[in-house]
Amino acid sequence: VSTQSTGYSVSNVSSGRAAEQQHAPVDEDEGLRGVVLIQGTADDLLSLHKVQNDVFELRFSDSGVTVDMLHLLDDVVQDKRIVRLIFEDCEIEDWDMFADILEQCTSISHLGFHGSSVGDEGAIRISRLLSTCDHISSLDLVQCRVGCSGVAALGVALMQNTSLKSLNLSKNSFKTKGATLFFRALKGGNSTLQYLNLSSTCCGATEVVMMLCALLLRNPPPYSALIPLL
């Protein structure tokens, strides 16, 4: 279903990680020619100090991000410019420390946690960060075990955030109750979000469409939301 007159679209998206990310707008820096790390390990982080270039993408994959790793990451972000920071199937040991690091690294525009153990604790801490930061434009929380309290906190954060353009919450477990809390908070005001994915969250398609329509009536677009239906 396309609502081109309002600038919003509601449609289906195929499964798969590439499909989940293909529509999300991410800021690109054409002038940055840095290092792309496929897997962030302690050795990778240590070796970054020997590289003169800035880092376009720093990716951690299938690892436990310990406090020691976070200390190394802190050193890297103070020394290098990073645009995309991604954690795939990871578990972050200290969310407060992690958020403090992100607050300092203002070059990051994309933050990804696909398949990581974020949960409500991590989502709430990320929400606090979003409430004050103005540099993150894309957030991927696909399959991150985010529940009702986590998604509600994100909605509240978006009332204050002015930088986030893309939010992917697919494959989480907050169901219709969590989506209702999210939309109630979002109705309070947001003019920058352009992409929203709630697919595979056990939200009923009818409820999601009704909540989206309520949002449209309260907050007319400058943006378009893509919400896949089940």
Summary of the structure (lengths in Angstrom):
residues: 230
radius of gyration: 17.4
end to end distance: 12.8
largest distance: 54.0
contacts: 769
relative contact order: 0.14
helix: 38%
strand: 17%
